[in-house]
Amino acid sequence: MGDDGFCTALDSCGVVVDVDIERLRVDASAARMALDRLLKGKSANELGLFLDGARHFCDDRGRLLLLVSPSLPLAPTTGAAGGAGAGAGDNGSYASNGAQESVCKLLLGIKEIQATVIELLLERLLEMVCEDSEPQTQHIARLILQQFRWIDNLDDCRGLVSSLFERYTSFPEQLQKEVVSMLPDMIDDSAQAIVVQELLDKRRDPTLATTVYDTLTNLSLSSAVIEQVVSEVIADLGSTPVDDLPVILRFLMHTVAQPTTDTAAMLADAVRAIRTELDFETLRSASSTTVASSSSSSSSSSYLAARGSGLVTDSVLLVLGMLIASTAAAAAAAAADADENGQ
């Protein structure tokens, strides 16, 4: 099955190319079932031919864009026959009722071809980010990346995450941030360990620190993993750049207050470590001195930068105060529970 065969197979399942707006139209639920039936009955050789056709189809970036863009509903209003195969040839007019998942996402939902489609997308993604930085190319690259979110019946989550991180260093900075941000929408419990370790390794990159901590906050972590993450973050506090401290402290405050953790003990440990590792008097003194010297400077940008440094220090102290208050509240709650249980 060549390129034409691939297109014919899609067409037989109700996928219609709308040439006027260069979008694919499809009845998503019917097409998914039709594709599943079509491919489940194929031999390994026939599946290989179908995938070769898909690979050839994706060699053209315009057609690749069609596959990864949100499709439009297929809604014939006149003269169209029912069923998944209804198309433009039925003399129907098609109404757009809003975007839906891409045709590529439909293909990813079919177990028999899922792994190969993932590999194909990763190959195209790497080609694009390595070849040029044209806006259209980067747009397609981001759309490819979005295909990996919420894949139905993902068979090998660990394999997908590993393959993505193998190519990660070749991505531009913005795409790296997008990869990190979308991890909570990609992974299941089987990939949690590898993702957490990758994030802990990348948190020292100043361009990624905020994104990494936001992502860690959005992950559903087990109690043991939370303790590991908090322990490593606290151990590095003394060498953390001042500008990164607010997001790190917010992360600690959010994480140690999770119901899966020993809240009182972890809050106390976090506050103790922050007080030990960070010299707040030095931070305040340095910020005040920098702001004062910059205010007498003719450069407004240097003054604003220095003022920003002071605000960072103030926010660090604010979050610390909130942590201390939370610690006191947690300790009081624990004491009240102990008294109640003892009576």
C-alpha positions in Angstrom: 0.0 0.0 0.0 1.6 3.2 -1.2 0.8 6.8 -0.4 -2.4 6.6 -2.5 -3.3 3.4 -0.6 -2.9 5.2 2.7 -5.2 8.0 1.5 -7.7 5.5 0.2 -7.7 3.7 3.5 -8.4 7.0 5.4 -11.1 7.9 2.9 -12.8 4.5 3.4 -13.0 5.3 7.1 -14.6 8.7 6.6 -11.6 11.0 6.6 -12.2 13.8 4.1 -9.7 16.4 2.9 -11.4 19.8 2.7 -9.3 21.4 0.0 -10.9 24.8 0.4 -9.5 25.3 3.9 -6.8 22.6 3.9 -8.2 20.8 6.8 -9.4 17.2 7.4 -13.0 16.5 8.2 -14.0 13.4 10.1 -16.7 11.9 12.2 -14.1 11.1 14.9 -16.0 8.3 16.8 -17.1 6.5 13.6 -13.6 6.9 12.0 -11.9 5.5 15.0 -14.0 2.4 15.0 -13.6 2.0 11.2 -9.8 2.4 11.3 -9.7 -0.1 14.2 -11.7 -2.7 12.2 -9.7 -2.1 9.1 -6.3 -2.5 10.7 -7.1 -5.3 13.1 -7.8 -7.6 10.2 -4.4 -6.8 8.5 -1.4 -9.1 8.4 2.0 -7.8 9.6 2.9 -7.2 5.9 -0.2 -5.3 5.2 0.2 -3.2 8.3 3.8 -2.5 7.2 2.5 -1.3 3.8 -0.1 1.0 5.5 2.6 2.5 7.7 5.0 2.9 4.8 2.2 4.9 3.1 1.8 7.0 6.2 5.5 7.7 6.3 5.5 8.8 2.7 2.4 10.9 3.3 4.2 12.7 6.1 7.3 13.5 3.9 5.3 16.4 2.6 5.0 19.0 5.4 1.8 20.4 4.2 0.1 17.0 4.4 1.8 16.3 7.8 0.3 19.5 9.0 -3.1 18.2 7.9 -2.7 15.0 10.0 -1.6 16.8 13.2 -4.0 19.7 13.1 -7.3 19.5 14.9 -9.8 18.1 12.5 -13.3 19.5 11.8 -16.5 17.5 12.3 -18.0 15.9 9.3 -21.6 17.1 9.2 -23.4 16.6 5.9 -26.5 18.7 5.8 -28.0 17.7 2.4 -27.9 14.7 0.1 -25.3 12.8 2.2 -25.6 9.1 2.9 -25.2 8.0 6.5 -22.3 6.1 7.9 -18.6 6.6 8.4 -17.9 6.6 4.7 -20.0 9.7 3.8 -17.8 12.2 2.1 -17.6 15.2 -0.3 -18.5 12.9 -3.2 -22.0 12.5 -1.7 -22.8 16.1 -2.7 -23.3 17.0 0.9 -22.4 20.4 2.4 -20.2 20.2 5.5 -20.8 22.4 8.6 -18.1 23.1 11.1 -19.2 22.5 14.7 -15.9 23.2 16.2 -12.4 21.5 16.2 -11.9 18.0 17.5 -8.9 15.7 17.8 -6.5 15.3 14.9 -6.5 12.3 12.5 -3.0 11.5 13.8 -4.5 11.2 17.3 -7.0 8.7 15.9 -4.1 6.6 14.5 -2.3 6.8 17.9 -5.3 5.2 19.5 -4.9 2.0 17.5 -2.7 -0.4 19.4 -1.5 -2.3 16.3 0.3 0.7 14.9 0.7 3.0 17.9 4.5 2.4 18.5 5.4 2.9 14.9 3.3 6.1 14.6 5.0 7.5 17.7 8.4 6.7 16.3 7.4 8.3 13.0 6.3 11.5 14.7 9.4 11.7 16.8 11.5 11.3 13.6 9.7 14.2 11.9 9.8 16.3 15.1 13.6 16.0 15.3 14.1 16.7 11.6 12.1 19.9 11.9 13.8 21.3 15.0 17.3 20.5 13.5 16.7 21.8 10.0 15.3 25.3 10.5 13.6 27.7 12.8 11.0 29.1 10.4 7.7 29.9 12.2 5.7 27.4 10.1 8.2 24.7 10.9 8.1 25.4 14.6 4.3 25.5 14.5 4.2 22.0 13.0 6.8 20.8 15.6 4.6 22.0 18.4 1.5 20.4 16.9 3.5 17.1 16.7 4.4 17.4 20.3 0.8 17.9 21.3 -0.1 14.5 19.8 1.5 12.8 22.8 -0.9 14.3 25.3 -3.7 12.0 26.6 -3.1 9.2 24.1 -5.9 6.6 24.5 -4.6 3.2 25.6 -1.0 4.1 25.6 0.9 0.8 25.5 4.4 1.9 26.5 4.5 5.1 28.4 8.0 4.6 29.6 9.2 4.0 26.1 7.6 7.2 24.8 9.1 9.3 27.6 12.5 7.8 27.1 12.4 8.4 23.4 11.3 12.0 23.9 14.1 12.7 26.4 16.7 11.1 24.1 15.9 13.8 21.6 15.3 16.5 24.1 18.7 18.2 24.0 18.2 18.9 20.3 15.1 20.9 20.9 15.1 24.7 21.1 14.5 26.2 24.6 10.8 27.0 24.1 10.1 23.5 22.9 12.1 22.0 25.8 9.8 24.0 28.1 6.7 22.7 26.3 8.0 19.1 26.7 8.5 19.6 30.4 5.1 21.3 30.9 3.1 18.6 29.1 4.6 15.6 31.1 1.7 15.5 33.6 -0.7 15.0 30.6 1.5 12.2 29.1 2.6 9.8 31.8 1.1 7.1 34.0 2.5 5.5 37.1 4.9 3.3 35.1 6.9 6.4 33.9 6.8 8.4 37.2 10.3 7.4 38.4 12.1 8.3 35.1 10.2 11.6 34.7 10.9 12.7 38.3 14.6 11.9 37.9 14.8 13.8 34.6 13.1 16.8 36.2 15.4 16.8 39.2 18.3 16.8 36.9 16.9 19.6 34.8 15.9 21.9 37.7 19.4 23.3 37.9 19.1 24.8 34.4 18.2 28.4 35.1 16.1 28.6 31.9 13.9 25.7 33.0 13.8 26.0 36.8 10.3 27.6 37.0 8.8 25.2 34.4 10.3 22.2 36.2 8.9 23.1 39.6 5.5 23.9 38.1 5.5 20.5 36.5 6.5 18.7 39.6 3.7 20.5 41.4 1.2 19.2 38.8 2.3 15.5 39.0 0.5 13.1 41.2 3.4 11.8 43.2 3.5 9.0 45.7 4.4 9.8 49.3 7.9 8.2 48.9 8.6 10.1 45.7 7.5 13.4 47.3 9.9 12.8 50.2 12.7 12.1 47.8 12.0 15.3 45.8 11.6 17.5 48.8 14.8 16.1 50.3 16.9 16.8 47.1 15.4 20.3 46.7 16.1 21.2 50.3 19.7 19.9 50.1 20.4 22.3 47.2 18.8 25.5 48.7 22.1 27.0 49.8 23.4 27.1 46.2 20.1 28.1 44.6 20.0 31.5 42.7 18.0 34.1 44.5 15.7 34.7 41.6 14.6 31.0 41.7 13.9 30.9 45.4 10.2 32.1 45.3 9.1 29.4 42.9 11.1 26.7 44.8 9.5 27.8 48.2 6.0 27.8 46.7 6.7 24.3 45.4 7.8 23.2 48.8 4.8 24.8 50.4 2.4 23.1 48.0 4.1 19.7 48.0 4.6 19.1 51.7 0.9 20.0 52.4 -0.3 17.2 50.2 -2.6 14.7 52.0 -0.3 11.8 51.1 2.5 13.3 53.2 3.3 13.6 56.9 2.5 17.3 56.7 3.6 18.5 60.2 7.0 16.7 60.0 7.8 17.7 56.4 6.7 21.3 57.0 9.0 21.5 60.0 11.9 20.0 58.1 11.4 22.4 55.2 11.3 25.5 57.5 14.3 24.3 59.5 16.3 23.7 56.3 15.3 27.1 54.8 16.4 28.9 58.0 19.6 27.0 58.0 20.5 27.2 54.3 19.5 30.8 53.5 21.0 33.9 55.1 18.1 36.3 55.0 19.9 39.2 56.6 22.6 39.1 53.9 19.9 38.8 51.2 18.0 41.8 52.5 21.2 43.8 53.0 22.4 43.0 49.5 19.0 43.9 48.0 18.8 47.2 49.8 22.4 48.2 48.9 21.8 47.3 45.2 18.5 49.2 45.0 20.1 52.3 46.7 23.1 52.3 44.4 20.9 51.7 41.3 18.5 54.5 42.2 21.3 57.0 41.9 22.2 55.6 38.5 21.1 57.2 35.3 19.9 53.8 34.0 16.3 53.1 34.8 16.6 49.5 33.7 19.3 48.8 36.3 17.2 50.4 39.0 14.2 48.2 38.0 16.4 45.1 37.9 17.7 45.9 41.4 14.2 46.7 42.7 13.1 43.3 41.2 15.8 41.6 43.2 14.5 43.3 46.4 11.0 42.1 45.6 12.3 38.5 45.1 13.8 38.7 48.6 10.6 40.0 50.0 8.6 37.2 48.4 11.0 34.6 49.8 10.4 36.0 53.3 6.6 36.1 52.7 6.5 32.4 51.6 8.7 31.4 54.5 6.3 33.2 56.8 3.4 31.2 55.3 5.4 28.0 55.7 6.0 28.8 59.4 2.3 29.5 59.8 1.4 26.3 58.1 3.8 24.4 60.3 2.2 25.8 63.5 -1.3 25.0 62.2 -0.3 21.4 61.3 1.4 20.9 64.7 -1.7 22.2 66.5 -3.9 19.9 64.4 -1.7 16.9 65.2 -1.7 17.8 68.9 -5.5 18.1 68.9 -5.8 14.7 67.2 -3.5 13.2 69.8 -5.5 14.7 72.7 -8.7 13.4 71.1 -7.4 9.9 70.6 -6.0 9.9 74.2 -9.4 10.7 75.7 
